[in-house]
Structure formats: structure tokens, C-alpha cells
Amino acid sequence: MHIKEDAMYIVEKAIHRVLPDEAVKQALQGKAFLNGKIYVVAAGKAAWQMAKAASDFLGDRIEKGVVVTKYDHVKADISKMDCYEAGHPVPDENSFLATQKALDLVSNLHKEDTVLFLLSGGGSALFEKPRIPGKELQDITQQLLACGADIVEMNTIRKRLSMVKGGQFAKICEPAQVYSIVLSDILGDPLDMIASGPAYPDSSSCKDALAIVEKYQLHLSEQAMFCLNQETPKELKNVTTMITGSVKNLCMEASLACKELGYKPIVLTDQLACEAKEAGAFLASIAKSHQKEEESVAYIAGGETIVHLIGKGLGGRNQELALAGAIGLSSCSNTALISVGSDGTDGPTDAAGGYVDQDTQRTLRDQGIDIYDVLKNNDAYHALQKSDGLVITGPTGTNVNDVAILLIKR
């Protein structure tokens, strides 16, 4: 196999192995629900897949459900469930309407009832009932994305601008019990931050939120600032939570796929958290240092990088990471770097990420394209398109952060 075929195989195999279907069924196995009715609310990029698994397992025991996921992520109807598609990473009117449907479903329940809450990454945008006008919430979300705030900082702000985040959804479900099954997309699996923790006590404070506003000089209205000063629930007595998957699993499965192809896998980290361009350059420096390896080696890094938007191009953090790595790889031989989002989407594009190798920089240079200029304009998508480096998988049905894999084939 060519090294690009190796890279694609490893990514596809790793993502397939972390699909939530089996994990959701295992989380439900042996679960003794109360004698009341079971209602399902699923939110996030993997919501359809998780809801379908729950439906297959529980069948007619489910009374009714609401599923809220990203556009083009609903694959088919699910029995007894209403499926909605909405905006991500910026919430839109469909996010608000679908969330209201979920709130209508869980309001006025009894203590014998159970809300099966299936949560995955992307829920912060998709599962939303704002305390401020929708357009202002969209503007604040855009500000947070553009300034390079990390996911914890973003969610600390968004919790206080919402009626459902930061444990508030679980309060609405009272006195019913909430059984929450979570697919983690945040490093370290902080349950109060995944999708902004709708069913988990909030560990952040108003003081934290105000410090973030100051740090990034965010522009907020008086109404939004008032919301930031309102504290969120710090204790919930009606919630049980189980994590079913995370980036650690993704790195482990990528490692197993590398072994299948004869690579010696080395997991560098499952906590990658820095600028995408810096991560790409760092992985390329590892490639340059290990060119004399006599055996095939794979270096794996899982996590979530950030991008500071200074240009007006098109791309995503995985595409930017890969393209930045292409500069260093130009002095290597039979070496490649692939970086993808496990959900199959990277930024506002149809690509999951990017692939580069030792020939990428030369290929672009022959077309008059300078990678440094491309990165300044945050336009990795079009550059990778011209070097046959876009990785397009379509929606995968899971969401457990990103993985970057550096391959040195011997």
C-alpha cells in the first residue's frame, strides 16, 4: 500500500471502532429503570447514532424522544422520536426551536419517569435556549471562535447565557430521574463542560466568566453581562452519568490500526491543546528527527487544537495542522501526516481534515501557491484541494476530538 492509503486506512479503522452504537448499548445493559415512562433527549453531532442505538436496545419501552443534531447528520427516521437538524458551531433558529421541543417533552414529568439524555460534542450549539436574543448569542459565539478561546472558556460563557446549560436542563427535568450517557469531546472528560454540561453541576463561577470577557475583550450587551453574573446549579440529585467514549479510545484504536499495517505506534499524547499551526510544525520536526529509523513508525497525537482567525480563507483546525506540517515534511522521504476530526467535519467545510506528505509543498509551489501565505489567510481548504490532500469522510456518527498521525514508512 502507498503511504496515503495507509493513512486513510488507519483513520477509517480508528473512527469505525469508536462509533457509539455498541458503547450506548453497553451503558444500557442491565440498567434498571423505574416503573415510569422513558423519554429520550439526544443532543450533539453523534445524537442520531446514539438515539438509534438506544431505540434498537429499548424498543417499545421508550415513550417518546427528541433528537437534535447537525445539518445532514440525520440518516433516517427513528421510531417514536422526532429528529431535528440545526446549526453548528454557531447556534441558529433551528437550534432554539428543537431545544424547545425537548423542553416541552421533559416538563411536568413524574418522579417515576426517566429522561435518557444522550449527549455528544457539538451540543453547546445544537442544544440551546438562550437568555439573550439569538442574534447576539450568535455574535458572541463568533467572537469566542475568532479570538482563539478554548472549549472550556467558550462553555463557561455559554452556560450563563443559556436556560439549559450548566445543569439547568436537569433541573427542568425534576422530579424525573436523568440517566445521562456522554460521548466526550473535551480533553480530560470534564462532565460539566461537554456540550456545556446540561445535566451536570457547574464547576465554573461567575468570576471565571467575567475573567474570560476581560481576557479576550469580548463585546457584550448589558443583558448578557447581567446573565454572566447569575450563578448556575452546583448540585443535582436526580442525575446519573456515564462516559462511553473519549479521545483516549480514538488514539488507542489508531494505534491498533497502525500495528495491523506494520508500523510501530507511539502515542505522543491524547491531550494535544495548542495552535494548529504549531502542532503541525512540531509533528514535522519529529519526522525530520527520525528519518533514519529502520522500521516503520507511527506517531499519534489526539486532542483539540485551536486556530486564530486572521484571514478570510476557508479551512479548519485539522486542515491547518496538516498544511503547516507539509513545510517540514518537504525534506523527508516516504513520510506523511494526516489530521482529522472524528466527527467527519472540520470547521465550516465538507472535509474531515487534511493529508500531506513530502511532496505537498512542491506540488503547491509548482502552482504558484506559498504555504506561508495560505496559512496567513487561514485558507488551508483550497490549498489542500489543489494538492489532493482533503480528507472527506462525511458525517461519521461519533465525536471524540481529533487525531493526527505522522507516518514514517520503511
C-alpha positions in Angstrom: 0.0 0.0 0.0 1.1 3.6 -0.7 1.6 5.6 2.5 -1.5 7.7 1.7 -3.6 4.5 1.6 -2.0 3.5 4.9 -3.0 6.9 6.4 -6.6 6.7 5.2 -7.0 3.1 6.3 -5.8 3.9 9.9 -8.1 6.9 10.2 -11.2 5.0 8.8 -10.5 2.0 11.0 -9.9 4.0 14.2 -13.1 6.1 13.7 -15.2 3.0 12.9 -14.0 1.4 16.2 -15.2 4.3 18.3 -18.7 4.6 16.9 -21.1 5.0 19.8 -23.5 2.2 18.9 -22.0 -0.6 21.0 -21.0 1.8 23.8 -24.6 3.1 24.2 -25.9 -0.5 24.3 -23.3 -1.4 26.9 -24.3 1.6 29.0 -27.9 0.4 28.9 -27.2 -3.2 29.6 -28.6 -4.2 32.9 -29.9 -0.7 33.6 -32.9 -1.0 35.9 -35.2 1.9 35.1 -38.0 3.0 37.4 -41.6 1.9 36.6 -42.5 5.2 35.0 -42.1 6.2 31.3 -38.8 6.6 29.5 -38.2 9.7 27.4 -35.2 10.2 25.2 -33.4 13.5 24.5 -30.3 13.2 22.3 -28.1 16.3 21.5 -24.8 16.7 19.6 -23.1 15.6 16.5 -23.5 11.9 17.4 -27.0 12.3 18.6 -28.7 10.4 15.8 -26.3 7.5 16.1 -26.7 7.3 19.9 -30.5 7.7 19.7 -30.7 4.9 17.1 -28.7 2.6 19.3 -31.0 3.4 22.3 -34.1 2.8 20.2 -32.7 -0.6 18.9 -32.0 -1.7 22.5 -35.0 -0.4 24.4 -37.7 -0.6 21.7 -41.2 0.0 22.9 -40.1 0.9 26.4 -39.4 4.4 25.0 -42.4 6.6 25.3 -41.1 9.4 23.0 -37.9 11.2 22.1 -36.3 14.3 20.6 -33.0 14.2 18.7 -31.1 17.4 17.9 -28.0 17.1 15.6 -26.0 18.9 13.0 -27.3 19.5 9.4 -27.0 16.4 7.2 -26.5 14.1 10.2 -29.9 12.5 10.4 -29.7 9.3 8.4 -33.3 8.0 8.8 -36.4 8.2 10.9 -36.2 6.6 14.4 -39.3 5.1 15.9 -41.1 7.3 18.4 -38.5 10.1 18.0 -38.6 13.5 16.3 -35.3 14.3 14.7 -34.2 17.8 14.1 -31.1 19.3 12.4 -29.6 22.6 13.5 -26.6 25.0 13.3 -23.1 24.2 14.4 -20.7 25.7 15.6 -22.9 28.7 15.7 -26.5 28.1 17.0 -29.3 29.1 14.8 -33.1 29.4 15.0 -33.5 25.6 14.4 -31.3 25.0 17.5 -33.6 27.1 19.6 -36.8 25.5 18.1 -35.6 21.9 18.5 -34.4 22.6 22.1 -37.8 24.0 23.0 -39.3 20.7 21.7 -37.1 18.8 24.1 -38.0 21.1 27.0 -41.7 20.6 26.2 -41.1 16.8 26.3 -39.4 16.8 29.8 -41.6 19.4 31.5 -44.2 18.2 34.0 -42.8 14.6 34.4 -43.3 12.4 37.4 -40.6 11.1 39.8 -41.0 7.6 38.5 -40.2 8.8 34.9 -36.7 8.7 33.4 -35.1 11.0 30.9 -32.4 9.2 28.9 -30.1 12.0 28.0 -27.7 11.1 25.2 -25.0 13.8 24.9 -22.1 14.3 22.5 -19.8 17.1 21.4 -21.4 19.9 19.5 -24.3 20.1 21.9 -23.4 23.6 23.1 -24.6 25.0 19.7 -27.2 22.4 18.9 -28.9 22.2 22.3 -29.7 25.8 23.2 -32.4 28.0 24.7 -30.8 31.5 25.1 -31.4 34.1 27.7 -30.4 36.8 25.3 -31.6 37.4 21.7 -30.4 34.7 19.3 -28.5 37.1 17.1 -26.5 38.3 20.0 -25.7 34.8 21.1 -24.5 34.0 17.6 -22.3 37.1 17.6 -20.8 36.2 21.0 -20.1 32.6 19.7 -18.4 34.1 16.7 -16.3 36.3 18.9 -15.2 33.4 21.0 -14.3 31.3 17.9 -12.3 34.1 16.3 -10.3 35.1 19.4 -9.0 31.6 20.0 -10.8 30.8 23.2 -10.5 27.2 24.1 -13.6 25.0 24.6 -13.7 25.3 28.4 -13.6 29.1 28.1 -16.3 29.1 25.5 -18.6 26.9 27.5 -18.0 28.9 30.7 -19.5 31.9 28.9 -22.3 30.0 27.1 -23.6 28.3 30.2 -24.6 31.6 31.7 -26.3 32.8 28.5 -28.5 29.7 28.4 -31.5 28.2 30.0 -30.4 24.6 29.6 -26.6 24.6 30.0 -24.6 24.2 33.3 -27.0 21.7 34.9 -30.1 23.7 34.1 -31.7 21.1 31.8 -31.6 18.5 34.7 -33.4 21.0 36.9 -36.2 21.3 34.3 -36.5 17.5 34.3 -37.1 17.3 38.0 -38.6 15.4 39.7 -37.9 12.8 37.0 -34.5 10.9 37.1 -32.0 11.7 34.4 -29.7 9.0 33.1 -27.0 10.7 31.0 -24.8 8.8 28.6 -21.9 11.0 27.4 -19.6 10.8 24.4 -16.7 13.1 25.4 -15.1 15.6 23.1 -13.2 17.6 25.6 -9.7 16.7 26.9 -9.8 15.1 30.4 -13.6 14.4 30.1 -14.8 17.3 32.3 -18.5 16.4 32.5 -19.7 19.9 33.3 -18.0 21.2 30.1 -19.0 18.6 27.5 -21.8 20.4 25.5 -21.7 22.9 28.4 -23.0 20.3 30.9 -26.8 20.5 30.6 -27.2 17.7 33.2 -24.1 18.1 35.4 -23.3 20.6 38.2 -21.3 23.5 37.0 -17.8 23.8 38.4 -17.1 27.3 36.9 -18.1 30.5 38.5 -19.4 33.9 37.5 -15.9 35.2 38.4 -14.4 32.8 35.8 -16.8 34.0 33.1 -16.1 37.7 33.8 -12.3 37.0 33.6 -12.8 35.5 30.2 -14.6 38.5 28.9 -11.7 40.7 30.2 -9.1 38.4 28.7 -10.4 38.4 25.2 -12.1 41.9 25.4 -15.4 40.5 24.3 -18.2 42.9 23.4 -21.4 42.0 25.4 -24.6 43.9 26.0 -25.8 44.9 29.5 -28.3 42.0 29.3 -25.6 39.5 28.6 -23.4 40.9 31.3 -26.3 40.5 33.7 -26.6 36.9 32.8 -22.9 36.3 33.4 -23.4 37.4 37.0 -26.2 34.8 37.6 -24.8 31.6 39.2 -25.6 28.1 37.8 -26.6 24.9 39.8 -23.8 23.5 41.9 -25.6 20.3 43.0 -28.0 17.9 41.2 -29.7 15.0 43.0 -31.6 13.5 40.1 -28.8 12.7 37.7 -26.6 9.6 37.0 -23.9 10.0 34.4 -21.8 7.5 32.4 -19.0 8.4 29.9 -18.9 6.0 26.9 -16.0 7.2 24.8 -13.2 9.8 24.5 -10.2 10.7 22.5 -8.1 8.2 24.5 -10.2 5.4 22.8 -9.6 7.1 19.4 -5.8 7.1 20.0 -5.8 3.5 21.2 -7.8 2.3 18.1 -5.5 4.3 15.8 -2.6 2.6 17.4 -4.1 -0.8 16.8 -4.7 0.0 13.2 -1.1 1.2 12.8 0.1 -2.2 14.1 -2.0 -4.0 11.6 0.0 -2.3 8.8 3.4 -2.9 10.3 4.0 0.4 12.0 5.4 0.7 15.5 2.8 3.0 17.1 3.9 5.7 19.6 1.1 7.7 21.3 2.7 11.1 22.0 -0.4 12.5 23.7 -4.1 12.4 24.0 -4.1 15.9 25.4 -3.0 18.0 22.4 -4.1 21.5 23.0 -2.2 24.3 21.2 -2.4 26.3 18.0 -3.0 24.0 14.9 0.0 25.5 13.0 2.3 24.9 15.9 1.1 21.3 16.3 1.7 20.7 12.6 5.2 22.2 12.7 6.0 20.1 15.9 5.0 16.8 14.3 7.0 17.7 11.2 10.1 18.3 13.4 9.6 14.8 14.9 9.6 13.4 11.3 12.8 15.2 10.5 14.5 13.8 13.7 13.5 10.2 12.9 14.3 9.9 9.2 17.0 7.3 9.9 14.6 4.9 11.6 15.0 1.4 10.1 11.4 0.3 10.9 8.1 1.9 10.1 6.9 4.2 12.9 3.6 6.0 13.6 3.4 8.9 16.0 -0.1 9.6 17.2 -1.4 12.8 18.8 -5.0 13.2 19.9 -6.8 16.3 21.3 -8.1 19.5 20.0 -6.1 22.4 18.6 -7.2 26.0 18.1 -7.0 28.4 15.2 -6.7 32.2 15.4 -8.7 33.6 12.5 -6.7 36.4 11.0 -7.5 35.7 7.3 -10.7 35.3 5.3 -10.0 31.9 3.8 -11.7 28.5 4.3 -10.5 25.7 6.4 -10.5 24.0 9.8 -8.0 23.2 12.6 -7.1 19.8 11.2 -6.6 21.1 7.7 -4.4 23.9 9.1 -2.4 21.5 11.2 -1.7 19.2 8.3 -0.8 22.0 5.9 1.6 23.6 8.4 3.3 20.2 8.7 3.9 20.0 5.0 6.7 22.6 5.2 8.9 20.4 7.4 8.0 17.2 5.6 9.4 18.6 2.4 12.9 17.5 3.5 11.7 13.9 4.4 11.2 10.7 2.5 8.2 8.4 2.4 6.7 10.4 5.3 3.1 11.6 5.7 0.9 13.5 8.1 -2.9 13.1 8.4 -5.1 15.0 10.8 -8.9 14.6 11.1 -11.9 15.4 13.2 -13.5 12.1 14.4 -17.0 13.5 13.6 -16.1 13.9 9.9 -16.3 17.7 9.8 -13.5 20.2 10.3 -14.5 23.9 10.6 -17.2 25.2 8.2 -16.2 22.7 5.4 -17.2 19.4 4.0 -13.8 17.9 4.9 -12.9 15.9 8.0 -9.3 17.1 7.8 -6.1 17.1 5.7 -3.4 14.9 4.4 0.2 16.0 3.4 3.4 14.2 2.6 7.0 15.1 1.4 5.6 16.2 -2.0 2.9 18.5 -0.9 4.9 21.7 -0.7 6.5 21.1 -4.1 3.1 20.4 -5.7 1.7 23.7 -4.4 4.8 25.6 -5.2 4.6 24.4 -8.8 1.1 26.0 -8.9 2.4 29.3 -7.5 1.0 28.7 -4.0 3.1 29.6 -1.0 2.0 27.7 2.2 3.0 30.5 4.5 0.7 32.9 2.6 -2.1 30.3 2.7 -1.8 29.9 6.5 -1.8 33.7 7.0 -5.1 33.7 5.2 -6.5 30.6 7.0 -7.2 29.1 3.6 -5.9 25.5 4.1 -9.0 24.0 2.4 -8.3 25.4 -1.1 -4.6 24.6 -0.9 -5.2 21.0 0.2 -7.9 20.7 -2.5 -5.2 21.6 -5.1 -2.7 19.1 -3.7 -5.3 16.2 -3.4 -5.0 16.5 0.4 -8.6 16.9 1.6 -9.8 14.1 3.7 -13.6 13.7 3.2 -15.4 11.0 5.1 -18.9 12.5 5.5 -20.6 12.6 9.0 -19.3 9.6 10.9 -21.8 9.3 13.8 -19.2 9.9 16.5 -17.4 12.9 18.0 -14.4 12.3 20.3 -12.0 15.1 19.3 -9.3 14.9 16.7 -6.4 12.7 15.9 -3.2 13.5 14.0 -1.0 10.6 12.8 2.6 11.0 11.5 3.7 8.0 9.4 7.3 7.2 8.5 7.3 4.1 6.3 10.4 2.0 5.8 
